[in-house]
Amino acid sequence: MNQTFCKFRVGLTRDFLNERDELEFKDIGLSLLDTSPRILYEFLAERATVIRPKQVRDYDGVITFWPSYKRESFAVVERLLAIALFGVGYDHVDVEACTDSSVALFNAAGAVDRPVAEAILTLILSLSHLGHTARRPSHTLTKQTLEDLFVHRQERR
């Protein structure tokens, strides 16, 4: 029996890679897949905003970040068992189509905790710098307002 056929095949969407085909994130857990002799993984051949059936038909599982999965994505897919979303939310996946195709859908808990937390803290800090001017009656953003913000920031240092 062919050893490759017995392996659990995992496809990763190309949005994990930058324009030089290097991982965009430092560690997405591929070392765990490397240690299993029964798992074979590779990146999908093409970058796509909407996944087409030919891209995923030869995989048992797909690890994905941004691409959408529409009903058409599962048209001729018989082998696919699961889609793992790297991150939170599943609004870009047709859940009913997954269910109808017997494809499990789940989020990778904690996959983007740090980036999301950093973005939220950055937003909070940005808003806190604007907060004192927003409380002024009939606030409009003017050159004077920007100068006030700069002076206020300098005074806090």
ABEGO torsion letter per residue (X at the ends): XBAAAABBBBBBBAAABBAAGBBABABAGAAAAAABAABBBBBBABBBABBBAAAAAABABBBBBABBBBAAAAAABAABABBBBBEBEAAABBAAAAAAAGBBBBBBBGAAAAAAAAAAAAAAAAAAAAAAAAABBGBBBBAAAAAAAAAAAAAAX
